[in-house]
Amino acid sequence: MTIQNWFELSDNEDVISPALLVYPERILHNIRIMIEMAGGTEYLRPHIKTHKTAEIIKMQLDQGIQKFKCATIAEAELLALCKAPDILLAMQPVGTSTKRFFDLMDTYPDSKFSALVDNTDTFEALSTFAKSKALKISLWMDINCGMNRTGIIPDESAVALYQKMDADPNIEILGLHAYDGHIHHKDVVERKKACDNAFANVIDLKKNLVSKGLKVNGIVAGGSPTFPFHAKRESVEASPGTTLLWDAGYAASFPEMEFLPAAVLLTRIVSKPNENTVCLDLGHKHMASEMPFPRVQFLNMNDCIQKGQSEEHFVLGCENVTHLKVGAVCYALPVHICPTVAKYEALQVVSEGQVIESWKVAARNQQISI
């Protein structure tokens, strides 16, 4: 087979479908664009929730990235196993995660771990645990800047919490964390305006804290949609994640960014139940299904409407299916790559049209060893 498009395999006969293909040259391009947009690596803290993969972490380390963000204890451990120097757990540790977080600190002393706090009860639980182990824990105060998912409202209650954290001998307070994942305006001017308005509350809080003699050593802000704006702020660590693999959803919404799609679903036609219907082996178990249709962007098949999805099947309505053969391979970009990656044990690595190896999605489960 002659390769005509960047996503195609020259030989797909032995590739089990569905499969998630990744393209290292494109990932490297995205890493370099990310660094260029941030003006270097000092204030860049990419999230690994999208890929959860050691090889991609190591690609970033090789490009000089030292700071990382993650969502789970398993992701934090994977970063430590890759010898990442600075690891922020961006999910407030509660329950058994509290002990596991301290176990990470004990097991991987060469990595600096930090976590988030947005309330007094969690802060006091972490402080008590740190005291019992004669350790000092590094924390950021998580700010609710409008997403209303986590974080403390940046009012006097936030000032009071920060003061308690700053005064606690068991705590090293690093600064403020603010995630604005609710901001998805397609128009770049409107998105920047919304981002700046949300971030103004964080800046006001910082000024208030400093006016009371408190140090705010750093701020970690944003995700991928607002990355271009936070990346230009002085002394603010920007924390994109989807930028590493990109997807059809973000590519359509944010065309001004120069990231390339670097992950492609390979799926096969398994049935043509009638003259206007095609069924693929791409069910809920293999592709994120929380999005409305369309859930993928097909790269080598046109004029089909995405109609239904179940555990194993993906049903398309097509005007003419005579040219589509049962067993034929289709390539598609997921609209939402992050939860799609977590459905695969391994990524199939493609170079020059060949699958050359596989990369284990090592942090897709809740636990590695801790």
C-alpha positions in Angstrom: 0.0 0.0 0.0 1.3 3.5 -0.9 0.9 6.0 1.9 -1.1 9.0 0.7 -1.9 10.7 4.0 0.0 11.2 7.3 -2.3 9.1 9.3 -2.4 6.0 7.1 -0.6 2.7 7.8 1.1 1.0 4.9 0.2 -2.4 6.4 -2.8 -2.6 8.8 -3.5 -6.4 8.5 -2.1 -7.3 11.9 -3.4 -4.2 13.8 -6.2 -5.2 16.2 -9.1 -2.8 15.9 -10.1 -0.5 17.3 -6.7 0.9 18.1 -5.4 4.2 19.1 -2.4 5.3 17.0 0.0 8.0 18.0 2.6 9.8 15.9 5.8 10.8 17.8 6.9 13.4 15.3 3.7 15.2 15.8 3.9 14.9 19.5 7.4 16.4 19.4 6.1 19.2 17.3 3.4 19.9 19.9 5.9 19.9 22.7 8.1 22.4 20.9 5.1 24.7 20.1 4.0 24.5 23.7 7.5 25.6 24.9 7.7 28.4 22.2 4.3 29.8 23.3 5.4 29.8 27.0 8.7 31.5 26.1 10.7 28.6 27.5 10.1 25.9 30.2 10.5 27.9 33.4 6.8 28.8 33.6 5.4 25.7 31.8 3.7 23.0 33.8 1.9 20.6 31.4 -0.7 18.2 32.6 -0.3 14.5 31.9 -4.0 13.5 32.3 -4.4 13.3 28.5 -1.7 10.8 27.7 -0.8 9.1 31.0 2.3 7.6 29.3 5.9 7.4 30.3 7.3 7.8 26.8 5.5 11.1 26.3 6.7 12.4 29.7 10.3 11.5 28.8 9.9 13.4 25.5 9.0 16.4 27.5 11.8 15.9 29.9 14.2 15.7 27.0 13.0 19.1 25.8 13.8 20.6 29.2 10.4 20.6 30.8 10.8 20.1 34.6 7.4 20.9 36.1 4.3 18.7 35.6 0.7 18.5 36.7 -1.4 15.4 37.2 -4.8 14.3 38.5 -4.3 11.0 40.2 -1.8 9.3 42.6 -1.0 6.9 39.8 -0.2 9.7 37.4 2.0 11.3 40.1 3.8 8.0 40.6 4.4 7.6 36.9 6.0 11.0 36.8 8.2 10.1 39.7 9.2 6.9 38.0 10.2 9.0 35.0 12.3 11.2 37.4 10.2 14.3 36.9 11.7 16.9 39.3 8.5 18.8 40.2 5.0 17.2 40.4 1.8 18.9 41.3 -1.2 16.7 42.2 -4.1 18.9 41.0 -6.7 16.8 42.8 -7.1 17.6 46.5 -6.1 14.5 48.4 -8.9 13.1 50.6 -9.5 9.7 52.2 -6.8 7.1 51.5 -5.2 9.4 48.9 -3.9 11.4 51.8 -1.7 8.5 53.0 -0.8 7.6 49.4 0.4 11.1 48.8 2.7 10.9 51.8 3.8 7.5 50.6 4.8 9.1 47.3 7.0 11.5 49.2 8.7 8.7 51.1 9.2 6.5 48.1 10.4 9.0 45.6 12.5 11.6 47.6 14.2 12.9 44.4 10.9 14.4 43.2 9.2 17.4 44.8 5.5 16.7 45.3 2.8 19.3 46.0 -1.0 19.2 46.2 -4.0 21.5 46.3 -6.3 22.5 49.2 -9.5 24.5 49.0 -10.9 24.2 52.6 -9.9 24.2 56.2 -10.9 20.6 57.0 -8.6 19.1 54.3 -5.8 21.5 55.2 -6.0 20.5 58.8 -6.1 16.8 57.9 -3.0 17.2 55.8 -1.2 19.2 58.4 -1.9 16.6 61.1 -0.7 13.8 58.9 2.5 15.8 58.1 3.1 16.4 61.8 2.7 12.7 62.6 5.4 11.9 60.0 7.7 14.8 60.9 7.4 16.0 57.4 6.6 19.3 55.7 4.0 19.2 52.9 4.0 21.6 49.9 0.5 23.0 49.1 -1.2 25.4 46.7 -4.5 27.0 47.5 -7.0 26.1 44.8 -9.2 29.1 43.7 -12.6 28.9 42.2 -12.4 31.4 39.3 -15.8 30.6 37.9 -15.9 26.9 36.9 -17.6 26.0 40.2 -16.1 22.5 40.3 -13.3 22.9 42.9 -11.6 25.7 44.6 -12.4 28.3 47.3 -14.1 31.6 46.4 -11.4 34.3 46.3 -12.9 36.4 49.1 -12.1 36.8 52.8 -12.5 33.1 53.5 -9.7 32.5 51.0 -7.5 35.0 52.9 -8.3 33.3 56.2 -7.4 29.9 54.8 -4.2 31.2 53.3 -3.2 32.8 56.6 -3.7 29.5 58.4 -1.6 27.7 55.9 1.1 30.2 56.0 1.3 30.1 59.8 1.4 26.3 60.0 4.9 24.9 60.6 4.0 21.6 58.8 3.0 23.4 55.5 5.1 25.0 52.8 2.6 27.2 50.9 3.6 27.6 47.3 0.9 30.0 46.0 -2.3 29.9 44.1 -3.8 27.5 41.6 -6.7 28.4 39.3 -8.3 26.3 36.6 -10.6 28.0 34.1 -11.9 25.0 32.2 -15.3 26.6 31.8 -13.9 29.0 29.2 -14.3 27.6 25.7 -15.2 30.6 23.5 -14.4 29.9 19.9 -13.7 33.5 19.2 -10.2 34.2 20.4 -11.0 37.8 21.5 -14.0 36.7 23.5 -12.0 33.8 25.0 -9.2 36.1 26.1 -11.7 38.6 27.6 -13.4 35.8 29.6 -10.0 34.5 30.7 -8.7 37.9 31.8 -12.0 38.6 33.7 -11.8 35.3 35.5 -8.1 35.7 36.3 -8.6 39.3 37.6 -10.1 37.7 40.8 -7.0 35.7 41.3 -4.8 38.8 40.8 -6.9 40.8 43.3 -6.6 38.0 45.8 -2.9 37.9 45.4 -2.7 41.7 46.0 -4.9 41.3 49.1 -2.6 38.6 50.5 0.6 40.5 49.8 -0.9 43.6 51.4 -1.3 41.6 54.6 2.4 40.6 54.5 1.9 37.2 53.1 4.1 35.7 50.3 2.5 34.3 47.2 5.5 32.6 45.5 3.7 31.4 42.4 0.5 30.9 40.5 -0.5 27.9 38.3 -3.3 28.8 35.9 -5.4 27.5 33.1 -5.7 24.5 30.7 -5.4 24.2 27.0 -8.1 26.7 25.7 -6.6 29.5 27.8 -3.0 28.5 27.5 -2.1 31.2 24.9 -3.2 33.9 27.4 -1.7 32.5 30.6 1.5 31.7 28.8 2.1 35.4 28.3 1.6 36.4 31.9 4.6 37.3 34.0 5.6 34.7 36.6 2.5 32.5 36.0 2.9 28.8 35.3 0.6 27.8 32.5 -0.6 24.2 32.6 -2.1 22.8 29.3 -2.7 19.1 28.8 -4.6 18.3 25.6 -1.9 20.2 23.6 0.3 17.1 23.6 -2.1 15.0 21.5 -4.7 17.5 20.5 -8.1 16.4 19.1 -10.8 17.2 16.6 -12.8 19.2 19.2 -10.1 21.6 20.1 -8.7 21.8 16.5 -12.2 23.0 15.4 -12.7 25.4 18.3 -9.2 26.9 18.5 -7.8 27.0 15.0 -5.4 29.8 15.9 -3.2 27.3 17.9 -0.6 25.5 15.9 -0.9 22.1 17.6 -1.3 19.0 15.4 -3.6 16.1 16.0 -1.2 13.3 17.1 -3.6 10.5 18.0 -5.9 8.7 15.6 -8.5 5.9 16.0 -8.2 3.0 13.7 -11.5 1.2 13.3 -13.0 -1.3 10.9 -16.4 -1.8 9.2 -17.9 -4.9 10.7 -21.3 -4.8 9.0 -23.6 -3.1 6.5 -27.1 -4.1 7.9 -28.9 -2.2 5.1 -28.2 -0.1 2.0 -27.9 3.1 4.1 -26.1 1.9 7.2 -22.5 1.0 8.2 -21.4 -0.3 11.6 -17.9 0.1 13.0 -16.2 -1.7 15.9 -15.9 1.5 17.8 -18.2 1.3 20.8 -18.3 3.1 24.2 -15.6 0.8 25.4 -13.1 2.3 22.9 -14.1 5.9 22.4 -15.2 8.7 24.8 -19.0 8.9 24.5 -19.9 11.8 26.8 -19.9 14.2 23.8 -22.9 14.7 21.5 -22.6 13.4 18.0 -20.4 13.8 16.0 -17.9 12.1 18.4 -15.2 11.7 15.8 -13.9 13.3 12.6 -13.4 10.8 9.9 -10.2 11.3 7.9 -10.9 8.9 5.0 -14.7 8.6 4.9 -17.2 11.3 4.0 -21.0 11.8 3.8 -21.9 9.6 6.8 -23.9 10.8 9.8 -23.0 9.4 13.2 -26.3 8.0 14.5 -25.7 5.6 17.4 -23.2 4.1 19.7 -23.3 1.1 22.1 -20.8 -0.9 24.0 -19.1 -2.4 20.9 -20.7 -0.7 17.9 -20.8 2.6 16.2 -23.6 3.1 13.7 -23.4 5.5 10.7 -26.0 6.5 8.3 -24.6 6.8 4.7 -26.4 7.7 1.5 -24.5 5.1 -0.5 -22.5 2.3 1.1 -21.7 0.3 -2.0 -18.1 1.5 -2.1 -17.6 0.8 1.6 -16.5 -2.8 2.2 -16.9 -4.9 5.3 -13.5 -5.2 6.9 -12.3 -1.8 5.5 -10.2 0.3 7.8 -11.4 3.8 8.7 -9.3 6.5 10.5 -10.8 9.0 12.8 -9.8 11.8 15.1 -11.6 11.7 18.4 -13.5 14.9 19.4 -12.3 14.3 23.0 -9.0 12.6 23.3 -8.4 12.6 27.1 -11.0 10.0 28.2 -10.4 8.1 24.9 -6.8 7.4 25.8 -7.9 6.0 29.2 -9.8 3.2 27.3 -6.7 1.7 25.9 -4.0 -0.4 27.6 -1.4 0.7 25.0 -0.9 3.3 22.3 0.3 2.0 18.9 3.2 4.1 17.8 3.4 5.0 14.1 6.4 6.2 12.2 6.6 6.4 8.4 3.4 4.5 8.0 4.5 1.6 10.2 3.5 0.6 13.7 7.0 0.4 15.3 6.2 -0.2 19.0 3.5 0.2 21.6 3.5 2.5 24.6 1.7 1.4 27.8 -0.9 3.8 29.1 0.7 3.2 32.5 -1.4 5.5 34.6 -4.9 4.6 33.2 -5.7 2.6 36.3 -6.0 3.9 39.9 -2.8 2.4 41.2 0.8 1.6 40.0 2.3 0.5 43.2 1.3 3.0 45.9 
